Amino acid sequence: MSNPFKGRTGLDRVIRATGYSFEGLKTAYLGESAFRQETWLAVILIPSAFWVGRTWVEVGLLVGAVLLVMIVELLNSGIEAAIDRVSFELHDLSKRAKDLASAAVFLSLVLCAGLWGAALWHRFP
């Protein structure tokens, strides 16, 4: 049996995929407090990157680091939702998957903080 959603092509596919993406962002914002906090941090940091960064490369790295945190948070939330869909029962593999996803978020936050700290240190010696 073929998937009826896989038959879409062209502009129809792009429009529907964009709608699904915005629905995912809305779901994450309304349902995940960490994503909501990161969104508000991004609202402050992304415009600030154009002032802190001295070159387009610096601005790109600063903006990219903030977006990377949000991307990894979305993936973490997706992994958690999939694990919870299977079972709420405590299981070593479920814990492992959730812990690994959480570690990915932590590392993205460390990277973001490090880049922003270095940029601010460079900007304000």
Buried (B, 14 or more C-beta within 10 A) or exposed (E): EEEEEEEEEEEEEEEEEEEEEEEEBEBBBEEBEBBBEBBEBBEEBBEBBEEBBEEEEBBEBBBBBBBBBBEBBBBBBEBBEEBEEEEEEEEEEBEEBBEEBBEBBEEBBEBBEEBBEEBEEEEEE
